[in-house]
Structure formats: C-alpha cells, structure tokens
Amino acid sequence: MICASTEKTIFSAALMLIVMLAAPFQGNVLGDVEHAAGELLLDRPEKCVEQLHSALLDVMKSGGSCRARYKRLENVIPGLFNFEITCRLVLGRRFRSLSKEKQDKFVKAFEQMSIATYADRFSSYNGEKFFIVGEKPLRKNRVVVQTILRTSDGEDIPLDYTCVEHRGSWRIVAVTAKGVNDLAVKKAEYASFLKKNSMEALCDFLSRQKEKCTGNDNDS
C-alpha cells in the first residue's frame, strides 16, 4: 500500500505543496522564467502528468529505501514541474524582493523537499493505478489535467494537475487532491514562519525535510 491510511494517501497525492489558487497569475510570473539549456520539451500538458505517474509507479514497484527512491525521482521530477513559478506563487511579493541568489536557493530547497515527499509517500506498490479522465482549459497557457488515483481498495481519488505552457513547453505547477488547496496552506504557513524567522531558516527547514529521506537508507 502507499501509506497506512486513506487520509495519508490523499495527502501524499497533494504532496507537491502547490495547489493553484483561483486567482490568475499576478505580474510577470511566466515572462521571467527561461528554459534551461537542454530542457525537455513537452508539447502537451498530459505528457507531464503521464510521465509523473509513470515515474511514481516505477519507484513504488521498485521499493527500496527512501534515499534510493529519491535518487530515481530526482532525475525525473524537476523536468516535469516548474518550481520557480510555484515558489513565486507561494511567497508572492516576498519572492520578488529576494536577490537572485536567494530566490535560487529557495527554489532548490523547495524542489528537493518536494521530491523527498514523493519518495517518502510513494513507497510501495499494491495494485494502485492512475487514469487521465479529462482536461479543462483555463486560459490559453493554462490547462487542468483531470485524473484519478485508484487505490488498492478500489477508492478513486480525484487529482487535478494545473499545467502551464511557456515558450512551447508544458510544466506542472499545481496539484489539487480531493479539494485540498495545499498552496493556500503553504502560503499561510510560510508567511507565519517568516514573521519570526529568516528566509535562510525557511530554506534550512525545507532542507531538513529532504534529509529525513536521504540521510539514511531506512524508510521512516
């Protein structure tokens, strides 16, 4: 099984911490993000989702330690998500006020934390399946890919992936699981954290989430 309870399964499906708010993107969020050299081109939004599901099933079936699963996923997930857009949405104006160096550090810490969460939650396979059931266009460069995760006991958990097209390639920027708006939760959590702590401390906190997975060869 993926996890010990249905609620944990639902949470694991929303584990990227990046569910979109209803409001449109603010400012020049997309225009500031460039493609890296050699970046994978995904010409349809469902390709991102299909490749993510394939990678998750692969690590679930492979099993092994959390560190081993992390190593497999870190070669796939960064190419399917646009974590810079996600981090801009999570931090809002605070992100724009950071230096480029601090922006990059936060994005990297968030990315690694997200991969580690996938590796931790999707730990074993017991017949789970993913299905794409439809698409919902939001605007010309934004589409919601609607899917379900069918658990080992036959429960269908709705998963909606918000994908954004930029410079001819699609990336996932948000995941909604059974109505869970985790971006809103993280926005509030991080804002509260930063009232008493520095951005450096927040990056350290995210890094510790990764280290819980990669720091040893045993699953928690």
NORJO-V785453 format. One record per backbone hydrogen bond with DSSP energy under -0.5 kcal/mol. NH is the residue of the N-H (numbers start at 1). CO is the residue of the C=O. If there is no record, write none. Layout:
BEGIN
nh/co
NH/CO
NH/CO
END
This chain:
BEGIN
nh/co
9/5
10/6
11/7
12/8
13/9
14/10
14/11
15/12
17/14
29/26
29/27
32/28
33/30
34/32
39/36
42/40
43/41
47/44
48/44
48/45
49/45
50/46
51/47
52/48
53/49
54/50
55/51
56/52
57/53
58/54
59/55
60/56
61/57
62/58
63/59
69/65
70/66
71/67
72/68
73/69
74/70
75/72
76/73
77/73
79/76
80/77
81/77
82/172
83/81
86/82
87/83
88/84
89/85
90/86
91/87
92/88
94/91
95/92
96/92
97/93
98/94
98/95
103/99
104/100
105/101
106/102
107/103
108/104
109/105
110/106
111/107
112/108
113/109
114/110
115/111
116/112
117/113
118/114
119/115
120/116
121/117
122/118
123/2
123/121
125/60
129/150
131/148
133/131
133/146
134/146
136/144
138/139
138/142
139/142
142/139
143/163
144/136
145/143
145/161
146/134
146/144
147/159
148/131
149/157
150/129
150/148
151/149
151/155
154/151
157/149
157/155
158/156
159/147
160/176
161/145
161/159
162/160
162/174
163/143
163/161
164/171
165/141
166/169
169/166
170/42
171/164
172/80
173/162
174/162
176/160
177/175
177/180
178/158
178/176
180/177
181/179
182/180
185/181
186/182
187/183
188/184
189/185
190/186
191/187
192/188
193/189
194/190
195/191
195/192
196/192
196/193
197/193
202/198
203/199
204/200
205/201
206/202
207/203
208/204
209/205
210/206
211/207
212/208
213/209
213/210
214/210
215/211
END
